[in-house]
C-alpha cells in the first residue's frame, strides 16, 4: 500500500510540474496580441461590424488563469452615425487552474470597467443591434414547455464580480425620446451556488424631464440544482428630480424581507414589501404559481394612513373644498388576485376622513364586476366652496355642448352594485342607497333606490345606443316623502309642506343633453296630502282683492304667517317635446276647491295655468262677512311666471260680470213670468 501511495504521489507531482511548465511556456511563448487581426476579421465576417482592439490582450494560465482585454470598440450599424455602438475600458477574468481538474469553477474576480452602449432606433422602427444575429443556420427550437434544465452538478464559486462606470444611452427617433443610464456599478462578493452573498447595485437614469439616482443592497442566493433564486433584505433608495418626477425632488425607499422564485416549480413568494414615497407608506406581499405556464398571483396591499391634501400639494394641486377639514386622512387595504380569468381586489377597505368603503372589484375578461359599500359620506364637504351671491345671471353654458359618452356606453361591460348606508349630496340626506348597474353591448340600466325623509325612492333608468344617438327611458317613484324636510335640505326653505308622492315615466332620444331635453316625452303625476304652500296667503290675497274691487278698506295682514293650507293637491300630465301639459289639477283648501289646467315648459321653466276656484262655505269664509256672498261662486285664477317665481292673480271682475249676467237673466225671467201671468 505504501508503494502504491508513493507512486500516486509521484504521478501527481509530475502532473503539477507539467502544468507549471505548460503555464510558464504559454506565458512566455504565446502573445494574444499577435492575433488581434484574426479576431477583428472573425467579428467582421460574423457581424459586418468593425472591432477595434486598442488595448492589450493578456493571457496567463498559472497559477491562475487570467484573461484581460484592454480598451475596445465595436462600430455602429449603417445609418446610425460614426459613434461606436459599444465600447469597454477594460475587462478581466481570473479563475483557478487546479480546481478545474476537480470539476470546480473558482472565479476569484470578474471585472468590467467603462462599458458604454449606444442603443438607438430610427424613425422607421429599425434598431442598431438587430443585424448582430449573424447569418448562421438557426438552431432548432426547444420543444414547447421544455428546454434544457439547469445544470445540477455545477460547482461554482466567485470571489468578486465587479462592474464599474458603465453607461447606456438610448435614442429613439421614432418617439423623440432619449434616456441615459450612467455610473452603473455592481458588486457581488463570495458568490456561490446555493450560498447567500451580498449584492450591491447603483446607477443614475436621466430623461428629458426626469433624473433619478438609485442605490440597492441585498443578500442573494442562486441554486441552479432546482432552478431557484432568492433575494433577502433588499434596500433600495431612489433620489428623483426633474419636471417629470412625481411631486418634485424627493426620495423613495423600497424594501422587502425576501423574494424567492423557483422556476422549476413555477412559484414566487415576495414577503415584507414596503415602499415609502411622498409621505405614503405601502406594505404588501405577493405569491405566484405557474409562473411560466398559467400565471396566477395572490397578495395583499396595505397603504397606511396619510394626508391626501398634503400629497396633492406636492403635485402643485390646490384643492379648495367647502370643508377645509377634509382630505386629511386616508388609508387602504385589499387582497390582490390575478389569474387567467380575472384580475381583482377583494376584502377592500378604503378610508377617507370619516368614511369607509368596503367590498370587491374585479375585471373578469372584458367585464367589470363590483360590490361596494360606503358606510357614511357627506359629498357636500368635498365640493368647491359656495360662491358669493351675485345679481348677474349665472352662465351655465349650453346643454347642447354636453355630449353623451356614446362610445363608452357601446364598449363598457359592467355589472355591480354601489351602496351607501348614509349619503348627503346637494343638501339631501339619503339612507339605504342602492345603485345596481348592468351594462353591455351598447345598453345600460340603473335601478336606484333609497330611503329619504320618511319615504322611499325607486327608479329604473335605461340607455340604449343606436347609431350616433341614445334612447333613454326614465321611471321614478317617490312615495310618502316629507316635503318640508326635503325642501329645507334641498332648497334651504319650506315652500311646500305635506306628504308627497311623485310618478315619472319619460322617454327621450339624442346625442347631447340639450337634444334629449327638447325631445322629452312621457307621463308625470303627483299627489300631496295635508300640506301647505308657504310664503303665499291666498285667503288674505282674496280678501284684499275683494276690498279693492268693492272700494272698501284693505284689511291688515298683521303678524299672521304667509301660508295656505290644503288637504290635498294633485295633478297628472303629459310631456311632449319638453312641454308638460296638465288637464286635471285639483286642490282642496279650507275655503275653496281648485280645478284647472295649464302647461309647464321644461325648457325655460315658464308656467301658464287657468284655474277655477270655487268658494266653499265654511268657518273660514264666514270669518269675513264681506266674503260670504261669494259662497258657491267660482273665482278664476291666473297662474303665470316661472317655477321658481310663480304669480297667482284672482279675477273678481269675472265674478261680478257673471253676477250681472245672472241678475239680468233673472230680471228677464221675472218679466217673462209677469207677461205670462196677465
KOLBAMI-601323 format. One record per residue (C-alpha): x negated, y negated, z; residue in one letter. Coordinates in steps of 0.05 Angstrom, whole numbers, plus 32768, in hexadecimal, padded with zeros to 4 digits. Each point is the difference from the previous one (the first is absolute). Example, Ala and Ser with C-alpha at 12.3 -4.5 7.8 and 13.67 -1.06 7.14 Angstrom:
BEGIN
7F0A805A809CA/7FE57FBB7FF3S/
END
This chain:
BEGIN
800080008000X/7FC77FD08010X/7FE2800E7FBCX/80427FF17FDDX/80087FBE8026X/7FB97FED7FEFX/800C800D7FB6X/803F7FD68002X/7FDC7FC88022X/7FCA80007FCCX/803480007FC8X/80257FC5801EX/7FBF7FDB8008X/7FEE800D7FB8X/80437FE67FE9X/7FF87FC2802AX/7FBA7FF47FE4X/801A800A7FB9X/80387FCD800DX/7FCF7FCE801CX/7FD2800A7FC5X/803A7FFA7FCFX/801A7FC28022X/7FBB7FDF8000X/7FF780147FB7X/80437FE17FEBX/7FF07FC08025X/7FBA7FFB7FE0X/800C801B7FBBX/80497FEB7FF0X/80147FB77FF6X/804B7FF77FF4X/7FF37FBB7FE3X/7FE480227FC3X/804680187FEFX/80257FBD8004X/80077FFE7FB4X/801D80467FFDX/80317FF08038X/80177FC07FDEX/800880247FBEX/802A80378020X/802E7FCC801FX/80057FDC7FBDX/801380407FDDX/803480128034X/80217FBC800BX/7FE97FD17FCAX/7FE77FD18037X/7FBA7FE7800DX/7FE180168042X/7FC67FD48016X/7FD2801A8036X/7FDA7FC38018X/7FEA801D8042X/7FD4803C800FX/801880488002X/7FE48028803AX/8001804B800DX/7FE18027803AX/801080478017X/7FD6800C803EX/800A7FFE803AX/80427FDE7FEDX/801F7FFC7FBCX/80057FB67FF0X/80207FE37FC2X/7FFE7FB47FF8X/80177FD17FC9X/7FED7FB77FFCX/80277FC97FDDX/802C80197FC6X/80377FE57FD4X/8035801E7FD2X/80187FD47FC7X/80487FEC7FF6X/8033801A7FCEX/80047FDC7FBDX/802D7FC28004X/7FF57FF5804BX/7FC47FD27FFDX/7FB58007800BX/80048007804CX/7FEF80478016X/803A802B8016X/7FD8801F8038X/7FC07FF08026X/7FDD801C803CX/7FC77FE28029X/7FE780448018X/801880458014X/7FDE80368029X/801080488015X/7FD780288033X/800F80498010X/7FDA80378023X/7FDD80337FD4X/7FF9803A8030X/804A7FFF8017X/8013800C7FB8X/7FE180458005X/8032800F8037X/803A7FE77FD5X/80077FC1802AX/80017FBA7FE4X/7FE07FCE802FX/80017FB87FE6X/7FD87FD4802CX/80147FC17FDAX/802B7FEC7FC5X/7FFB7FB67FF0X/801C7FD27FCAX/7FEE7FB77FFFX/80167FC77FD3X/803780247FD9X/80257FD17FD1X/803B80147FD4X/80207FD17FCFX/8043801F7FEEX/802E7FDF7FCEX/803F80077FD6X/800D7FD97FC1X/80417FE17FE9X/8013803E7FD8X/7FFB802C803FX/7FBE80237FF0X/7FCD80058038X/7FB480037FFEX/7FF68046801CX/8031802A7FD9X/7FCB80107FCCX/7FD380228034X/802680427FFDX/7FD080197FCBX/801080287FC2X/7FF38046801AX/803280387FFFX/80377FF48034X/7FFF80318039X/803B802E8008X/80327FE78032X/800780248041X/804080298009X/803A7FD7801BX/80047FFF804BX/7FB9801B8007X/7FB97FF07FF0X/7FC080138022X/80048001804BX/7FCF7FDB802BX/7FC08027800DX/800580268041X/7FB68011800BX/7FDF7FBC7FF3X/7FD17FED8038X/7FF47FB57FFBX/7FE07FCE802EX/7FF37FB67FF2X/7FD67FD3802CX/80197FBF7FE1X/80277FE77FC5X/7FF57FB67FF1X/801F7FD27FCCX/7FE87FB88004X/80137FC07FDDX/802E801E7FCBX/802A7FD37FD4X/803A80107FD1X/80217FCD7FD2X/8043800B7FDEX/80147FD27FC7X/8045800D7FE1X/800C7FD77FC1X/804480207FF9X/801A7FDF803FX/7FCD7FC9800AX/7FEB80198044X/7FBA8008801DX/7FEC8024803FX/7FBB8006801FX/7FEA80318035X/7FBF7FE98020X/7FCE80168035X/801D80468003X/7FDB802A8033X/800A8045801DX/7FD9802A8031X/800D80478018X/7FD180208031X/7FF680488016X/803280197FCDX/800E804A7FFFX/8039802C7FE9X/8030800C8039X/7FDA7FCF802CX/80187FBC8017X/7FD57FC67FE9X/80047FB38004X/80147FDB7FC1X/7FFA7FB47FF5X/80197FD87FC4X/80037FB67FEFX/800C7FD47FC3X/801C7FBF7FE7X/80387FFB7FCDX/80137FC07FDCX/80347FEE7FCBX/801B7FC07FE4X/80297FEF803FX/7FE7802E8036X/7FC080158022X/7FF680358035X/7FC7801D8029X/800980478019X/7FDA80288033X/801380478014X/7FE480328032X/80188048800BX/7FED80478011X/800680307FC4X/8003804B7FFAX/7FFE80287FBEX/800C804A7FFFX/7FFA801D7FBAX/800D80478018X/804B7FF18008X/80007FC17FD5X/80107FD3803BX/7FEB7FB98010X/80077FD7803FX/7FF57FB88016X/80017FEC804AX/7FFE7FBF8025X/80087FD47FC3X/7FF67FB6800CX/80087FD07FC6X/7FFB7FB48002X/80167FD67FC5X/7FF17FB67FFFX/80297FDF7FC9X/80077FBB7FE2X/80177FDC7FC2X/80427FE87FE5X/801680477FF1X/7FF0801B8046X/804280048028X/80067FCD8037X/7FBE7FDB7FF3X/7FBB8013801AX/800780388033X/7FE880458015X/802380437FFCX/7FED803D8029X/800F80487FEDX/7FF4803A802FX/801480488006X/7FEE8039802EX/7FFB80357FCBX/800F80107FB7X/7FFC80497FEDX/800C801D7FBAX/7FFD80497FEDX/800480077FB4X/8003804B8004X/803E7FFF802CX/80177FBF7FDFX/800A7FDD8043X/7FF17FBC801CX/80067FE28045X/7FF47FB88014X/80057FEF804AX/7FF77FC2802AX/80057FCD7FC8X/80017FB78013X/7FFF7FC27FD3X/7FF97FB9801CX/800D7FC67FD1X/801D7FB98008X/8014800E8047X/802580407FEDX/7FEB8043801BX/8019803F7FDEX/7FF58047801AX/801080407FDCX/7FF280477FECX/8007802A7FC1X/800480497FF0X/7FFE801F7FBAX/800C80447FE1X/7FF8801C7FBAX/7FD27FC67FEEX/7FEE801A7FBBX/804080257FECX/80407FE3801EX/7FED7FC6802DX/80287FF88040X/7FF07FCB8035X/801C7FF28044X/7FEA7FCC8032X/80117FC7802FX/7FF57FB58001X/80047FD1803BX/7FFA7FB57FF4X/7FF77FE28044X/80227FC08016X/7FE97FC17FDCX/80197FBA7FF2X/801C7FFA7FB9X/80017FB48002X/7FB57FFE800EX/7FF280317FC7X/802A7FD67FD0X/7FDA7FC28015X/7FBE80247FEFX/801C80057FB9X/80127FB67FFFX/804B800F8005X/80247FCE802DX/804280218011X/80357FD0801CX/803880248025X/803E7FE88024X/7FE48020803FX/7FB67FF28009X/7FFB80398032X/800980367FCBX/7FC980257FD9X/7FD68006803FX/8003804B800AX/8000803B7FD0X/7FEA80498000X/800E803F7FD8X/7FFC804B8008X/801180377FCEX/7FEF80467FEAX/7FE780087FB8X/801580367FCFX/7FE8800E7FBAX/800A803D7FD4X/801380117FB8X/804A7FF0800DX/7FFE7FC2802CX/7FD97FC88020X/801D7FE3803FX/7FFE7FE28046X/802480238038X/800D7FF08049X/7FF67FB77FF0X/80007FCC8037X/7FF57FB97FE8X/80057FC88033X/80067FB67FF1X/80087FD3803CX/803F801A8023X/8018802D7FC7X/7FEF80497FF2X/800A80267FBFX/8000804C8002X/800C80367FCDX/7FE1801D7FC1X/7FF27FED7FB8X/7FE7802D7FC7X/7FF480017FB6X/801A80437FE7X/7FEB80047FB8X/801D7FC17FE2X/80357FF88037X/7FF97FD3803DX/8022801C803DX/80057FDF8044X/802580008042X/7FEF7FC28029X/801C7FE1803EX/7FF37FBB801FX/80167FFA8048X/800B7FB58006X/7FE97FC67FD4X/80107FB77FFAX/7FEE7FEF7FB8X/80107FB6800AX/7FC37FFA802DX/7FD380107FC4X/80217FD17FCEX/7FE27FBB7FF1X/80137FC88030X/80427FDD7FF0X/7FF57FC17FD7X/80187FBD8019X/80467FED7FEAX/80047FD57FC2X/80397FDD7FDCX/7FE180107FBDX/801F803E7FDFX/7FD5803D8004X/7FE180187FBFX/801280498001X/7FEB800C7FB8X/802880267FCCX/80188047800DX/7FF4800C7FB6X/7FB67FFE800FX/8005803A8031X/7FFA803E7FD5X/801480448019X/7FC780338008X/801B802B7FC8X/7FBF80247FF0X/7FF780118049X/8046801D8004X/7FF480287FC1X/7FC28022801CX/800B8004804BX/80128043801FX/800F7FF98049X/802B801F8036X/80017FEC8048X/801F7FDA803AX/7FEA7FC38027X/80227FF68043X/7FFF7FC88033X/801780088048X/80087FB48003X/7FEF7FCB7FCDX/80087FB57FFCX/7FFD7FDC7FBDX/801A7FBB7FECX/801D7FFB8046X/802980407FF8X/7FF780378034X/800D80477FE6X/7FFC80428025X/7FFD80487FE9X/7FEC7FEA7FBAX/7FF880367FCBX/7FE67FF47FB9X/800080417FD9X/7FE47FFA7FB9X/7FFD802E7FC4X/7FE07FEB7FBFX/7FEE80287FC2X/80037FFB7FB4X/80147FB77FFCX/803580038037X/7FFF7FEB8049X/803380068037X/7FFF7FDF8045X/803580118034X/7FF47FD1803BX/802680028042X/7FFA7FDB8041X/80247FEB803FX/80087FB5800BX/80287FD2802DX/803080348019X/800D801D7FBBX/7FE1802A7FCAX/7FE37FF47FBAX/7FFA80337FC9X/7FEF7FFB7FB7X/7FEE80227FBFX/7FD47FDC7FCEX/7FED80217FBEX/7FD47FE87FC8X/7FF680227FBCX/7FD17FE47FCCX/801880027FB9X/7FD27FE27FCBX/7FEB7FBA8015X/80357FF68035X/801C8022803DX/804780138015X/800E7FF5804AX/803B8014802BX/80097FE78047X/8031801B8034X/7FFE7FE28045X/802D8008803CX/80007FD6803FX/802E80188038X/80147FE28044X/7FCA7FCB8001X/80017FC78033X/7FFD7FC57FD0X/7FF07FCD8036X/7FC080248016X/7FEE800E7FB8X/80087FB77FEBX/7FDA7FE7803DX/7FC3802B7FF0X/80037FF97FB4X/80147FB77FF8X/7FF57FE38045X/804A7FF08007X/80438021800CX/80297FE67FC5X/802F803B8003X/801080308039X/802680418003X/7FF680487FEDX/7FF380097FB6X/800080357FCAX/7FE27FF67FBBX/8001802C7FC2X/7FD57FF57FC2X/800080297FC1X/7FD87FDD7FCAX/7FDC80107FBFX/7FD17FD97FD4X/7FCC80067FC8X/7FC27FD87FF0X/7FB57FFB7FFEX/7FF97FC88032X/80267FE7803DX/80207FC67FDBX/801E802D7FCAX/801880308035X/80247FCA8027X/80227FE57FC2X/801780477FECX/801A80128045X/804480247FFFX/802880278033X/802E7FFE803CX/7FFA7FDC8043X/802C8000803EX/7FFD7FE88047X/802B8000803EX/7FF57FDA8041X/802C8007803EX/80077FD88040X/7FD17FC97FEBX/7FF77FB67FF6X/7FE47FCE7FCFX/7FCF7FD58028X/7FF57FB77FEDX/80467FFA7FE0X/803D7FEB8029X/8036800B7FCCX/80397FF18030X/7FE37FBB800FX/7FF37FF27FB6X/804980107FF0X/80197FD38037X/7FD37FC77FEBX/801580077FB7X/804980008015X/7FF77FC1802AX/7FDF7FDA7FC7X/803780167FD0X/80377FEA8030X/7FDC7FC08015X/7FFB80178048X/7FC67FF8802FX/7FC980317FF1X/7FF88031803AX/7FC080018029X/7FD4803D7FFAX/7FE77FFE8047X/7FCC80318019X/8022803D7FE2X/7FD2802E7FD9X/800480007FB5X/801C80457FF8X/803780237FD9X/80138044801CX/802080377FD7X/80198046800CX/7FEC80197FBBX/7FDC7FE97FC1X/7FF9802D7FC4X/7FF57FFF7FB5X/7FED802B7FC5X/7FE07FEA7FC0X/7FE480147FBDX/7FBB7FEA7FE9X/7FF77FF37FB5X/7FBF7FE37FE4X/7FEE7FE38043X/80447FE08010X/802B801B8039X/804B7FFA7FF3X/80308009803BX/804C80057FFCX/801480188045X/7FDE7FD58035X/802980068040X/7FF77FE28045X/802D7FFF803DX/7FF67FC68031X/80267FEB803EX/80277FCB7FDAX/7FFF80167FB8X/7FF580397FCFX/7FD47FF47FC3X/800380217FBDX/7FDB7FEE7FC1X/7FCF800D7FCAX/7FC17FE27FE2X/7FBA800C7FE8X/7FB98001801BX/7FC87FF47FCEX/7FC7802B8018X/7FD07FDD7FD1X/80067FBA801FX/802980108041X/803A7FD37FECX/80458012801AX/80467FED7FE9X/803F801A8023X/80497FEE7FFEX/802180148041X/80477FFE8019X/80067FF7804BX/8044800F801DX/800C7FDE8043X/801680318037X/802F7FE78036X/7FE280108043X/7FDD7FE3803DX/7FCA7FDD7FD9X/80307FDF7FCEX/80307FED8038X/7FC77FDD8026X/80067FC67FCEX/80497FEA7FF5X/7FEC7FDC7FBFX/7FE980427FE3X/803E80288012X/80247FE97FC1X/7FCD80257FD6X/80128044801EX/800B80317FC8X/7FE47FCF7FCEX/7FC880127FD1X/7FC47FD27FFFX/7FD080047FC4X/7FB680008012X/7FC77FF07FD0X/7FBD80218010X/7FC37FE87FD8X/7FB67FF38008X/7FCD8037800CX/7FFB803C802DX/7FD27FDA802FX/802A7FC08000X/804A800E7FF3X/80357FCA7FFEX/8048800F8015X/80367FCB7FF1X/804A80088011X/80337FE27FCEX/803A7FE4802BX/80187FD87FC4X/801380417FDFX/802C8010803CX/80227FBC7FFBX/800A80097FB6X/801E8044800CX/802B7FE28038X/80197FC77FD3X/800F80337FCAX/8025802C8031X/80277FC3801BX/80137FEB7FB9X/801680467FF0X/802A80028040X/80217FBD7FEFX/8010801A7FBAX/801E803E801EX/80297FD78031X/801A7FD47FC7X/8012803D7FD7X/8025801F803BX/80277FBE800AX/80147FFE7FB7X/801680488001X/802A7FF58040X/802A7FC77FE2X/
END
